[in-house]
Each structure stands twice: as structure tokens, then as C-alpha cells.
């Protein structure tokens, strides 16, 4: 179950004195809403989250970090594969053959019967 995160201004609020004096009420409100903004002199100072919301945020952050790394790993793998082809012992000879052909093909291309 994923909890939709609200904008900071849209979070339910309690001032710090209420939090201090009525901890049980705060816990119930956080469980109900998923998160709660704690204010001090009408300014949001803290946001209290349920463990579920915190874990969802953590999972999202980890996916954001791991996705680029997976892409980098895949590109590195492709680079190593191409480099291996270029470092193959027959690569210099194959390259020399391509350059010597000067754009001429050994066989005429086949365009198909209907062409």
C-alpha cells in the first residue's frame, strides 16, 4: 500500500506545545493521515511520518540512485564487448580488407526478384 505524499502546505498541522502535551493524539493523527506537519509560531519546523511512508520514501530514493547506476553498468558492458571485438587478433586484418576494398563489394547486392 502506497501513501500519497501531500505538499507541505496541505499537511495536517499541530503546534509544538500540542505535540509535547498530547503525544498519543499526534500518533493517532499521523497514523490516520500518513504524515503531520509540526509548527512553531505558525512555521512548519518538522514533518512526522509513519514508518510506512518513510520506507516508501527510502525505496523511491534508492530506486532513483540505482537506476542511473544500472544504465551506466549496461553501457560499460556494451563498451567492453565492442572493445573486445576491436582487440581481437584478426581485427587489424579485417580493417585493412575494408580499407582496401575502397567501397567495392565482393558480390553484387541482391535487390530481390521484384526489383
N, C-alpha and C positions, 0 to 999 in steps of 0.2 A: 504494500500500500504506500503510495507516494503522497506526500502532503504538499499542496501548492503553497509556495512561499509568497507572502504578501509584501508589498512595498513597505518601507519603514513607516511612512505616514499612515498607512492603513492598519497597522498592528494595534490590537487592543493595548491599553496602557494602564499602568499603576505607578503612583509616585513611590519614591524610595521609602518613605515612612510607612506606607501601607504594606510594602513588601516585608519590611522588618517586623511589623506587628502582626501580620496575618499571612504567615508563610503557607499554611495549609490552603488558604483561598488562592494564593498565587499558583501553587502546584495544580489545583483543580482547573484554574483558568488556562494555564499552559497546556495541560493535557487536552482540554476542550478545543483550544484554538491552534495548538501546534507550536505557537511562539507568542511572546509577550514583550512589549517594549517597556522598559523601566525608565521613568523620567525623574529628573531632579530639576526643580524650578522650571517645569514645563519643557525642558530639553531632554531628548532621548539620550540616555547615557549607556544603557545596556539593552541587549535583547536576550531573553531567556528562551531556550529551545528545548523541545523534548529530545530524548536520546534518538528517537526515530528520525526526526528532522535533521539532527546533527549528523547521523550516519548517512542520510541521503545526500547532504551537502558534501560530506567527505568522499563518498563514492563518486559524485559528479566531478569533484576536483581531481580525483585520481584518474578518472577517465580522460579528462582534459589534458592531463600531463602524459598519460601513457599513449594516447592516440598519435601525437606527433612522433613519439619515440618509435612506435611500431612502423610508421611511414618511413622514418629515417632508416630503420633496420632493413626494411624491404628494399629501399633504394641502394643501401650498402650491399645487399645480397646480389641485386641486379648488376651493380658495378663490378663486383668480384667475378661474376660469371662472364661478363664481357671482357674483363681484363684477362681472364684465363684463356679465352679464345685468342686474344692478341699475343699472349705469351707462349702459345703452343709452338712447338718446334717447326711446324710446317707453315706458320703464318708469313714469314718473310718471302717464301717461295710463292705462296698464293697471291700475296700483294704484288710481287714482281710480275706474275702472269696477268693480273688485272691491268697493270700499267702498260704492259707490252701489247695488250690487245688493242689499245687506243680506241676503244668504243666499238670494235668489231666483235660480233658474236660468232662463236664457232659454228653454230647451226642457225638457220633462218628461223625466226619465230613462227609459230603456228597460230594463225588467227582464227581457225575454225572453218568448217565446211561451208557455212552460210555467208562468210565474209566476202 
